[in-house]
Amino acid sequence: MTRTKALVLASLLVAVSLATNYALLSLPNVKLMDVCVFIAGMHLGLSWGMVVGASTWLFYGLLNPYGVSPFTTAVVIIGESFYAIAGWALANLRASWNSAGGRGPTLYAVAGLLSTLSYDLFTNALVGLVFYGSALMGLITMNFPLPLALIHEASNFLIFPLIALPIEGRLTDLLGKRPERKPLSLPHLEHGLIVLASLSILMNAFFIPSYFSLQEENAKLSGLLRENTASVNLLFNFGNGTRKWYNGTMVPAGSSLFNATRKVFGAEVIATFSPYGVSVDEIAGVGPSSDRPAHYWMWYRWDSEMNKWVLGETSADQYKLSPGESVAWAFVDTSSWPSLPEP
């Protein structure tokens, strides 16, 4: 194969990898990039395979919708070389597995599974070591809270035989016959596959129970969080046509309306404290002024039985919120008291 043909195929594989990476963003860890690098390693050689993997990750790492991390990009570039090695190794084993009738999809599926397992173990262990201070933590989190590594391995187990095998003959016809390589012995191949397959099964057998154990702990923590927090809906009517909802605002259980208001607007809530309770004077810069002297902040609660807003009966710091409750603040003209407009 000429260098020009090799460059054209490598460029095409990089383009396909990038296009499908962006097209499959909604499917986490389901990508065609890995099989493209595998094909490059098989048909172009180990060096070209690594070039395809590195080029794809350099572009995708710099234009990644999830953000840019130079360290992570470097790690995955190295990890992607496992697919180039797998393709290169499979090409070297051609004479052996052709004569043994092993050209079927099983070998491609196993190559996809084992190279993906190697990639996942390497990248997650290294990232865990750097970011969590523990390689084991990185390996555990690769399947928690979502089994992303298992999805990655299962998808490549299916993708490699479905894509790499059918186009092998087409590429050979298009690019010409590859240089003959000295075949490796079939017994060595079989023994290697048995060892790697056993490693794959053992590693996943270890991490799957850890995954479910962490899921159980997560469920317990979520339960404690629900018991000790409340989700409330807050409405703010600024009296100038602007109304803002803050639905699902999380506050500690037993929080007052004033605390929840401060959680939303922080220091932008200005209040007066007295023995009778707190009086909110200003929210987000809106408060009484010379042109609206009778306007004040009043709060309301939604009465689901009466199906209407009810004016608050106590000061905001004395009213305790209930989970799921809807309350409102309105900057209203109080000169019409007690007939005040609803928020």
N, C-alpha and C positions, 0 to 999 in steps of 0.2 A: 504494500500500500504506500502510495506517495505521501509525502508530508502535507501536500495541499489537501488531499482527500481526508487525511487525519484531522487537519485543522478545521475543515468544513464540518465533519461529523461532530467534533468536539464542540464547535460553536453551536451547532444545531441542538445538541444535548443540553448545553447550558441554557439556551433559549427556551427549550421545552420545560426544563426544570423550573426556571423562573416563572414562566407563564402558569404552569400548573400549581406552583406554590401559592401564588396569589389567588388563583381560581378556587383552590381547595381550602382557603382560610377558615371557612365555617366548619371544616372537618378536622379537628385537632389530631395531629400526628398521623394523618393519612396523606401521604405525599408521593409523587412519582419521581422526585429528585433522586432518591436512593437507587431506584432501579436504573435511572439514567447513568449514574456514576458507575454502577455495576456493569452496564453495557459498555461503557467507555473502557473500563479495565479489561473486559473480556476481548473486545474487538480492536482496541488501540494500544493496549498494554498498561502496565501499572502506572507509569509516569503520566500518561495522558489521562488516565482515570482520576489520579489525584489532582491534576490541573482542572478537570471538569468540576470536581467536588469543591475545590478551593475557590474557583471563579464564581460558582453559583452562590456560595455562602458569603463571598465578599460583596456581591451585589445585593443579595437578599438581607444580609446583616446590616448594610448601610441604609437600605430602604425598607426596613422592617416596620410594619404598622404597630408592633408591640413595643417598639423602642430599640435603641442601639446600645449594645454592651460589647466593647472591644474584647474583653476577656472571654466572654461567652462565645463570641464569634470565632476567636482563635481556637477554643476548645472543640467546637463543633466542626471546624475545618479539619482538625486532626482526626476527630472521630469519624468523619465522612470517608476517610481513607480506608476504613474497614470494608466498605462496599467495593472500592477499587481493587483491594487485595482479593476479595472473594471472587470478583469477575476474572481477574488475572489468574488466580489459582485454578478456577474452573476451566479456563482456556488451556492451561498447562496439563490438565488432567484429561483433555479431550480424547487422546488415543486410548487411554485405559477405559474410561466409561463408555465410549462408543462401542468398543469391542465386547464389553460386558452387557450391552443392552441397557445402559443406564442413562440414556439421553432423554428420558421422559421428564415430566414436570416435577417429580418428587425431588430430584437433586436441586432444581432451581428453588423449590419451596424451602428446602432445608438450608440452602445457601442464604436465602433471604432472611430466614429466622435467625440463624446463627450470627450473621453479620449485623443484624439489627440488635440482637442481644448484646453483642460486643460493643456496639455504638452506645446503647443505653447505659450499660454498666460503666463504661469509661467516662462518658460525659457527665452523668449524674454523680458519680463518685467524686470526680474532680471539682465540679461545681459545689457539691456539698462540703467538700474539704475547705474550699476557699470562703464560701459565704456562710456556712453553718459551723465550721470548725470540726466537721465530722464527715468522713466519707460514707459511713453507715447511714447517717441521717439523710444524705443526698440519695442513697440507694432506696431508702424507705419512702421518701417523698416522691420518687418517680412514679409510684402507684398510689399516691395519696395527696389530696382528697379524691382525685380522679385517677383511674387506672390507665394513665397515658402511655406508659411503657408497654403494657399488655396490648393496648390498641395499636401501637406502633409495630410490635412484633407480629400480631395477628394479621394486620393489613399487608405487611410486606411478605408474609408467608403466602398470601394469596396473590399479591400483585406480581411478584417475581416470575412465577411460572406462566401467569396469564399474559404478561407483556414481553419479558425478555426472551422466552422460548419461541413464540411465534415470529418475532422479527429477526431472529438469528439468521435464518436462511436468507431472508431478504437483504440483510446487510452484507452477507457474504457475496451474494450475487452482484450487489451494487458496488462494493468496494474491492472485490477481488479476494482471492484466497489468502488467508493469513499465513505468515511464515510458520513452518512446522516447528514445534517446540518439543523438547525432550519430555516424554510423558513421565509422570510419577506413577509408581506402582499402585495398583488397585487395593491391595491389602492395607497399605498405609492410608489410603483415602478412607476405607471403611472404618479402620480403627480410629482415625481422627474424627470422623463424623459421629461415631458412637460416643467418644469422649465429650465432644462439644454438645451433642444432644443431651447427654446425661447432665452436663453442667447447666444447660438451659433449664431442664426440668427441676433440678435441685434448687437453682437460684429462685425460680418462680415459686416453687413449693415453699421456700423460706419466706419470701416476701408477701405472698398472698395472705397467709394468716396474719402477718403484721399489718397488712392493709385493712383487713376486717377488724382487727383489734383497735386500730386507730379510728376507724369509722365508728366503732362503739363508743370510744372515748369522746369523739366529736359529738355524738348524739347526746351523751351525758352533759357535756359542756353547753350544748345548745339548749338543753332543758333547763339548766341552771340559769342561763342567760335570759330565757323567757320568764322564769320565775322572779328574777330580780330586775327586770326592765319592763317598760311599758311603751307601746307604740301609740302615739297620739297624732291627731290632725289639727294643724294650726292655720287659721286664716287671718290675714292682716289686711284691713281696708283702710287705706291712707286718706280717705275723704276727698281725693282729687281724681277719682276714677280708676285708681290703681288698686287692684286686689291681688294678693299673692297667697297661694296655698303652700304649706309645708307639710305634705302628707307623709305619714310613716316616720315622724320624728321620734327617735329613741331617747327615752329619759329613764333614770333610775326609778324603780318602783316607789310610789309614795311621793313623787316630786310634786311641787306646787306649780300652778300656772305661771307664776313669776319666774321660777327656775327654768321652766321650759322656754319662756320668752327670752330669757337671758342666753339660753343655749343656742337659739336661732340667731339673735342679733348681738349678743355679747355686750360690749361697752357702749353700743349704740342705744341701749335702753337706759334712759335717765329717769330716776324715780325719787320720790320723797318718802322717807320713813317716819312713822309716828306710832304712838301706842295703839292706835286703832288699825294699823296695818299699813301696807305699802300703797302708794299712789303713783301710777306710771304717768310721767309728764311728757316724755318724748320717746319716740321709736324711730330709728333711722333718720334722724334730723327733722322729723315731723312733730310739731307740738304747738301749743297756743302761741298766737302772735297778735300784733295790733290789728291786722286786717281780719282775723278770725278769733276774737277774744272769747267767745262762748264755746269754742270747740275744745273738747277734751277726749282722752282715750278712755273708752269703756270696753268692758269685756262681756262676752256672751257664751253660753253653752248651748249645744244642740240637744233639744229634748225630743228623743225618738218617739215617745208616746204621744206628745202633742204635735209632733212633726213641724216644729218651728224653733227659731232661736229665742232663748230666754235670757234676759239680762242677769248678769252675775249678782249673787246675793251677798258675797263677802269680798274682802280684798283679795287681790291676786295671789298674795303670798300665803293666804290661809286656805285657799281652795286646792284640794288634792285631786290630781288627775287620775282617771281610771283608764285601763288599757282599752285602746280603740276609740276613745272619746274624741269628739270634735269640739273645739273651742275657737272663739274668734275675738280679735281686737278690732275696734272700729274708732276712727277719729271722727266724732260726730258733733253736731250742733246741739248743745244741751239746753238752749233757750226754750225748746219745745217740751222740756221735761213736764210730765213723765212719759209723754208720747215720743219715744226716740225711734229713729229708723233702724231696721234690722241691718246687720252687716252684709 
